Amino acid sequence: MNFFYPNFQNDMWRIMGLLFYGDREHFVLKDRKAFDYCAVTSFCRDKGIGLYDAAVTVRRLRGNASDNFLEIVKPADIAGLIMSMPSCTKIASTGGKSAETVAGILGTDVPATGDCVRVHVREGRTVDFYRMPSSSRAYPMPIEKKAVYYARLFGLTL
């Protein structure tokens, strides 16, 4: 996959389109069921949004995409990533397994969905760690309601 959340059944880019452009179809290629890679990557660069996984090595315990059957073999160096980005003030997880993994890495509690905790990373650095609802359609919440949570992360109002 050449960018994060490329699956057309995932609503991340619909949520971002709704939040930033008032159009949930903003990142959808009109001629096929796919997201516009160029528009997505340009948007992320413009808004200063970085995306990364909570783990660099995982093992799928069952032949499906459910995080319930995902074993984290090697977590990502979240603290190192934060330290390499001096202007980073917020990080967010977009699902339960991710939130548990990041909280474990940073030695903090998992925030309630939509909430954040201030985390002391190291060397005086702190960030706000947000727990967002999953953008997967398997998570039964309307896009508009998910967008309200994400708006808080970005300091936006809907």
For each residue, the residues with C-beta under 8 A, 3 or more apart:
1: 4 6
2: 6 37
3: 6 35 37 40 41 51
4: 1 12 51
5: 10 12 13 35 51 135
6: 1 2 3 10 34 35 37
7: 10
8: 33 34 35
9: 136 137
10: 5 6 7 13 135 136 137
11: 14 15 135 136 137 143 146
12: 4 5 15 16 94 135
13: 5 10 16 17 26 27 28 35 40
14: 11 17 18 24 25 27 28 143
15: 11 12 18 19 24 135 143 146 147 150
16: 12 13 19 20 26 27 43 150
17: 13 14 20 21 23 24 25 26 27 28
18: 14 15 21 22 23 24 26 143 144 147 158
19: 15 16 147 150 151 154 156 158
20: 16 17 26 43 47 156
21: 17 18 26
22: 18
23: 17 18 26
24: 14 15 17 18 143
25: 14 17 28
26: 13 16 17 18 20 21 23 39
27: 13 14 16 17 35 36 39 40 43
28: 13 14 17 25 33 34 35 36
29: 32 33 34 35 36
30:
31:
32: 29
33: 8 28 29
34: 6 8 28 29
35: 3 5 6 8 13 27 28 29 39 40
36: 27 28 29 39 40
37: 2 3 6 40 41
38: 41 42
39: 26 27 35 36 42 43
40: 3 13 27 35 36 37 43 44
41: 3 37 38 44 45
42: 38 39 45 46
43: 16 20 27 39 40 46 47 49
44: 40 41 47 49 50 51
45: 41 42 48
46: 42 43
47: 20 43 44
48: 45 87
49: 43 44
50: 44 85 88
51: 3 4 5 44
52: 76 81
53: 56 76 98
54: 72 75 76 78 93 97 98 101 102 105
55: 58 72 73 74 75 76 101
56: 53 74 75 76
57: 72 73 74
58: 55 70 71 72 73
59: 70 71 73
60: 63 64 69 70 71
61: 69 70 71
62: 66 69
63: 60
64: 60 69
65:
66: 62 69 70 138
67: 70 95 96 97 98
68: 97
69: 60 61 62 64 66
70: 58 59 60 61 66 67 97
71: 58 59 60 61
72: 54 55 57 58 75 97 101
73: 55 57 58 59
74: 55 56 57
75: 54 55 56 72 78 101 104 105
76: 52 53 54 55 56 81 105
77: 80 81
78: 54 75 81 82 91 102 105 106
79: 82 83 105 106 121 122
80: 77 83 84
81: 52 76 77 78 84 85
82: 78 79 85 88 91 121 125 127
83: 79 80 121 122 123 125
84: 80 81
85: 50 81 82 88
86:
87: 48
88: 50 82 85 91 127
89: 127 128
90: 116 127 128 129 130 153
91: 78 82 88 102 127 128 129 130
92: 129 130 131 132 153
93: 54 98 99 101 102 129 130 131 132
94: 12 98 132 133 134 135
95: 67 98 99 132 134 136 139
96: 67 99 100 134
97: 54 67 68 70 72 100 101
98: 53 54 67 93 94 95 101 102
99: 93 95 96 102 103 110 111 131
100: 96 97 103 104 110
101: 54 55 72 75 93 97 98 104 105
102: 54 78 91 93 98 99 105 106 129
103: 99 100 106 107 108 109 110 129
104: 75 100 101 107
105: 54 75 76 78 79 101 102
106: 78 79 102 103 119 121 129
107: 103 104 119
108: 103 117 119 129
109: 103 117
110: 99 100 103 131
111: 99 115 116 117 129 130 131
112: 115 131
113: 131 132 133 149
114: 130 131 132 133 148 149 152
115: 111 112 130 131
116: 90 111 128 129 130 131 153
117: 108 109 111 128 129
118: 126 127 128 129
119: 106 107 108 126 127 128 129
120: 125 126
121: 79 82 83 106 125 126 127
122: 79 83 125
123: 83
124:
125: 82 83 120 121 122
126: 118 119 120 121
127: 82 88 89 90 91 118 119 121
128: 89 90 91 116 117 118 119
129: 90 91 92 93 102 103 106 108 111 116 117 118 119
130: 90 91 92 93 111 114 115 116 152 153
131: 92 93 99 110 111 112 113 114 115 116
132: 92 93 94 95 113 114 135 146 149 150 153
133: 94 113 114 139 141 145 146 149
134: 94 95 96 138 139
135: 5 10 11 12 15 94 132 139 146
136: 9 10 11 95 139
137: 9 10 11
138: 66 134
139: 95 133 134 135 136 146
140:
141: 133 145 146
142: 145 146
143: 11 14 15 18 24 146 147
144: 18 147 148 158
145: 133 141 142 148 149
146: 11 15 132 133 135 139 141 142 143 149 150
147: 15 18 19 143 144 150 151 158
148: 114 144 145 151 152 158
149: 113 114 132 133 145 146 152 153
150: 15 16 19 132 146 147 153 154
151: 19 147 148 154 156 157 158
152: 114 130 148 149 155 156
153: 90 92 116 130 132 149 150
154: 19 150 151
155: 152
156: 19 20 151 152
157: 151
158: 18 19 144 147 148 151
